[in-house]
């Protein structure tokens, strides 16, 4: 058997940055991932996407943080099944798209990688797209009899055309507090907890800054639970964690800036409730055909003990204070081992896809 030093390193392209409102979160996640990848196993190649959508390579982190692009070159992943970059004719063995939000976690980059024939970490096009769109996700959950809180989808154009009418309708349909959210964004960007008519209007305006599709959702007095899921065809769930934010809810500041939220791992739950949360997490994961990884967020109603599926993140945060790696660490899988497993799953899924037929043999002659 070859020594570890003699084995060829896997060339892993780590994509980060991007055009979404979660650009900074992506930088934080990517820094943690690249620092943790075993350099004896992997040759790590940073690939950046600027806020304007330009792809770069070189000293990517410095360029994206400071705006100094003197040490970067243009880069591209071409849909020619080689994954070559514009500045070097050396292909990648695998891509780790550490991208959060639209233009990265929503199936767009996954589609590009699929066309290029490159293995990549995480869900495919469909799973990524449905996981990102809160309205589509909730519809799929309802189709699979997975409980979600009452909700409604609005278009920004509808909101702007009939503001007072919609506010009245929402007050009749829901009880305060009410949450307003952009349908396609993560990290709690653009989300508001509304306690009256004025804050509801402000919340819808805030959500409309980020998306043309707005989700309105019933708020409850609930405990915020999270389950980390890992795998492809046979996914497994971590222990259940709980977040107790000091702020109004677990918003962007609580997730990535402040360290005053209380993260309880494992959550103090009766065994039956913890098992139900894990089961719901796995059901949701399978329902959208997720792959590789996903962090499932649930709400436990303090009044009646009912569990509700909130959302799934198909590329959850990987920062030092992110729940996904913390949940797996508590389940016995270290950060570095988790990254190894994600890479294994990506390669396994790609190999399985290559075994599928892509042409159809004609069984009858076709006359011209």
N, C-alpha and C positions, 0 to 999 in steps of 0.2 A: 504494500500500500504506500502511496506517495506520502511524504511528510507534508504537514500543513503548509510549510514554507514553499513547497514545490508546486502546490496547486495554483491554478490560475485564479486570480481574484475575479469575482463578478464585478462588472462595470455597471454601477448603479447611478443613474441620473436622478437627482433630487430637484424637482421643480417647485418653486415657491415664489411668493409675491402675488402677482395677479391684479386684475382690474376691479375686484369686488371691494366692498366696504370692510372686508376682513383681511386686507393686505397686511397690516401690522401683525395680526394674529398669526398669519402664515409665516412671517419672518421668525417669530418667536418659536413656533413649532418646528420649523426647518432647522433652526440653529440647534435645538435639542436633539433632533433626529440625527443630524450630521455628526454631532459630537459623540453620539452613542453608538453609531455604526462601527463595527469591528474593522479596523483598517487592515488587519491580517486576512480578512475574508473579502473585503469589498474595496474597490477603487471608487470613491465617491466623487461625482462630477456635479457641481452646482449648476443649475439652469434657472435663470431668473426671468420673471415676467414683470415689466414695469407697470406702473399705473395706467400708462397709455396703451399697454398691450404689446410692447416691443419685447422680443425674446433676446436674452443676452447670456453670455458665459464669460468666465474669467473670475475676477474678484466681485462676484455677484452681490454678496451680502453688503459689502461696503457701498457698492453703487446704489442699492435699493434703500439703504438706511440714510446715506448722506447726499445722494444725488450726483456724486462724483463718478462719472462713467469713463474716466480716462483709462482704466485698467480692465475694461470689458470689450468683448467683440460681439457682433451679431450672431445669433444662433437660430437654428430651426430644427424641428423634427419633421421630416418629410414623409408623406404617405407612400413610401416605396419599399416598405418592409425591411429597410436597413437601419432606420433610425439615425442616419448621418446628420451631423450638424453642418452648418454652412462654413464653419471655420476649421473643421477637422473631419477626415473621412474614417472615423473610428466609431463603430456602432455600440449601442448599449445592450447589455444583457437584460436589463430591467429598469423600469422607471418607477420612482416613488413620488407621486404627485401630492406634495404636502400643500395643498391648496384648499382654502375654505371659502364657501359661498359661491355665487355665480361666476361663470367663466373659469371654472376649475373643479368644483365639487358637484356640479349639476349635470354632468354627462358630456359637456362640450369637449373638454380635454380628453376624457375617456374615449370619445368617438375618434379623435385624432390619433390617439395611441392604438386604437383598434385598427384603423386604416393602415397605420404604419407597421402593423404586425408585431408590436412590442408588448411583452409582458408588463403588467403594471399592478401596483398594490391597490387594493380596494375594489369597490363595486363597479359593475359594468355601466353601460350607457343608461339602460332602463332603471336599474336600481338607484343610480346616482340621481337621475332626474326626478324620480318619484320621491326619493328621500329628501330632496332639496325643496320641492314645492309642497308647502304645508297643506294646501287645499287638496291636491291630488293624493297626498299621503293619507289624510284623514278619510278621504273617500275610499281608498283601498282598505284601510283599517275597518271601516264600517262594513264593507263587502265581505270581510273575513270575520265578522262578529267580534271584533276586538274593540273594547269600550273606549270611546273618546268623549270629551266634554262637548256640549252643544256649541255649534260654531256656524259662521256664515261667511261666504265669500262675496266681496265687493270689488268692482273695478274702480280704479281711481277716477275714470271718466264719469261713472255713475255717482260717485261721492261728490265730485265737483258740480255736477248738474243739478243735484237735489239734496243739498246738505241738510236743511232743516227737516225735510221729510224722512231722510235716512236716520237722522238722530232720533226722531220720534219712533220710528219703526224699531230701532235697536233697543230703545228704552222699554218698549213693550215686549220684545223677544227675550231680553236678558235682564239680569239684575246686577247691580254694581257690587263688586268691582268687575270691570270688563277689560279684557286684554285686546289690544290692537297690534297687528304684526304685518310686516311685509311677507308675502307668501314665499318669496325666494330670497332668503338670507339667513345667516346663522349667527352664532355668538351673541344672540339677543340684541343685535343691532336693529334699531328702528322699532323696538317693542316698547309699548307703554302700558302701564297699569292705570286704568281710568276709573275714577270714583264719582264722577258727576258728568253732566251734559257738556260742560265747557272742556273738561279734560279729555272727554271722549272725542270731541271735535279736534282738539290738539293732537291726540294720539293718532287719529286717522290721517291728519296732515303729515305727521312725522313718518308714518308708514309709507305714505305716498311719495315721500322723497326718494325711496329706495326701490319701489316696485309699482307696477301698474295693477297688480293683483293684491288685494288687502284681505287679511283674515281677521275676523272679529270672533272672539272666543269667550265663553263664560268663565269667569274667575271663581275659584273656590278657596276655602281655607284648607290648604292641603300641605302635605309634606312632599318635598321634592326628592325623588328617588332616581337613581341611575344604575343601569346594568351595562357592562361591557360585553360585547359578543365578538367571538373570534371563530373564523372557519369559512368553508365553502359549502359543500353539500351537507356536511354534518357539523353545524356550528355548535359551539359550547358557550355557556354564559358564566360570567364571573360572579363573585359575591355581590350583594346589593350594597350600594353606597347611598348616603343621604347628604344633602347639602342644606345647611341652615344659614342663609344669607343674613347679614346684618342690615342690608339695604331692603328696599321694598320688595324686590325679588332678585333672582340670580341673574343680574344684568351684565353688560359688557365690562363695566368697571370691576364688579365682583369677581368675574371670571379671570380677567387678565391683568388687572392693575392693583387692586386692593387685595390684601391677604387676610382680611378680617372675617371672611366667611368660614363657617365651621364645617369641615368635611369629615363625616363620620363613616368609617370603613372598618368593619361591616356595619350597616345600619342596625339600630336596635329595633328589631321587628320580630314578631312571632314567626317561628319556622314556616308555618303555612303561608303567611303573607309574603315572606321572602321567596318562597318557592313559586308562588303565583306570579310575582314580579319577574322572576327569571323566565318562567314559562311564557308570559306575555311578550317579553323581550325577544325570545326566540321565535315566537309566532310572527311578530311584526317583521323581524329580520328576513324570515323565509317568505313572507307575503310580498315583499317588494323585490325578491330575488337579490338580496344583498350578498356580498362576497367579501372575503378578507376580514373586514372589521366593521364595526358599527357601535355607537354608543346610544342606547335606548333610554329616553327620559320618560319617567312616569310621575303621576301625581296620586298621592294617597289621601283621600278625603278624610279629614279629621272627624267629621260629623258622623259618617256612616261606615267608614272603613273600606269604601270601594276604591279600587284601583282604576286609573285611566291612563291610556297611552297618550303621551304628549307629542313626542317626535322622535325621529332617529337621525343621528348624524353619521353619514357614511364616511366622512374623514374628520373625526373628532380632533380636538386640540391635543397637541403633544408637548405642551410646555411643562415646565417643572411642577406647576401646580394643577395640571390638567387631570381630570378624573379618570379618563380612560386608562392611561398607564398605571395610575395609582390603584385602580380596581384590580388590574391583573397582578400587580406586585403583591397585593393582599391575598390574591388567589394562588400565589406561588410562582408567578412568572415575572422575572426581572425585566427591566426596560430593554436591555440589550437582547435578551432571549425573545422578548415580544417582537422586536424588529426582525430578528432572524426568522421567526415563525411567519410573519407577514410576508416576507420575501419568499419563503417556501410555498406559501399558499398562492401567491401570484404566479409562480412558475408552474405549480401544479395545475392551476386553472388554465393557463395558456397552453400547456401540453394537451390537456383535454380538449380544448377548442381546436387545436391543430388536427386532432384525430377525426373531426367531423367532416363529412363530405361537403364539398362546395360546388360540385357539378352534378348534373343529372344525366344519366345515360339514357338516351332515347330508346324506347321499346318498340316504336313503330317508325317507319320511314315518313319523313315529312316532304310532301310534294311542293316543289317550287311553283 
